[in-house]
């Protein structure tokens, strides 16, 4: 084939060198990230951007010499770059490219580029298969990220990469008609640079998303271990200490029958002290692990918690719930229970309120728990400021709820303050 030779100009060479500089920087960035985080998909990114850098060097040499061997190398590196970018995307979701397809994809660029450049005479027929291969691999890469974004529902990095690669795939299609004939010079280079920058931003966001997800999983694991320890302590206190004290009380009751009136009075006082101790242990076990949550379910446990706070006489508590509330998993139910526990405790400690209203509602796919009081509100503070000031209960609540994909909102109202907790009905 005798393809059209691009017009070599200072502007075009400068644009190509700028693109090469950006690509080299992107390869170095991915290399640093790969060394820091030791992830396979990051190593694939390094290989991909290195191949892309070599591709740019080849086109620079071709522009300067018009030697078709450089054009051949450029085409090969272009195809391989698209394949490795796809491999990076698949490695990220843990689904490597099947070996058979990987071999075919690796062999196509050198074989077809040889035929197109050295054998075929018709430019369009020579360029079209290579363009379709390049565009298809790039589009597939974008679809991988888009599919992950749709499945997980949250990934700024996947969104940025999906948009970048889908647009880049469409841009590849103009090559036979425009760029190969110089119509895009030098704007085609600048557009590729924008796609490179978009990919770089997406990769950084992807790493940030991964690290945030790792922290959330670690936090959730720590919370789970914490709850298991609380469950163990609650069981030991209930099954051992409380049972021993109950047995002591029974023995004292038996002993009372053989004592005189004065001794029985003193023994009765000891029994009352035992009752107080048993009651205290039961309160501790309920605080460590709410038995009602295990025995009766979420709504009765929340209602009972509100009643226990109201029974202290500091403020009244009213509870209202939609019916029915779907069964949530254990982590979500426990998170809502702990959130109400912390919310009512904060009302008792800080609000100076006379009344608190608790509502449990279904709000589309979310379960919403709200605690509103008629106290003095937040004043000039907001939730973030309170957490910075050391209100660790609120911070722990937010951490627990957000780890489940929910949200926590604390705000002042015209009559006090309102705490709103949302968790997905299916977590």
Secondary structure, 3 states (H helix, E strand, C coil): CCCCCCCCCHHHHHHHHHHHHHHHHHHHHHHHHHHHHCCHHHHHHHHHHHHHHHHHHHHHHHHHHCCHHHHHHHHHHHHHHHHHHHHHHHHHCCCCCCHHHHHHHHHHHHHHHHHHHHCCCCHHHHHHHHHHHHHHHHHHHHHHHHHHHHHHCCCHHHHHHHHHHHHHHHHHCCCCCCHHHCCCCCHHHHHHHHHHHHHHHHHHHHHHHHHHHHHHHHHHHHHHHHHHHHHHHHHHHHHHHHHHHHHHHHHHHHHHCCCCHHHHHHHHHHHHHHHHHHHHHHHHHHHHCCHHHHHCCHHHHHHHHHHHHHCCCCCEEEEEECCCCCCCCHHHHHHHHHHHHHHHHHHHHHHCCCEEEEEEEEECCEEEEEEEECCCCCCCCCHHHHHHCCCHHHHHHHHHHHHCCCEEEEEEECCEEEEEEEEECCC
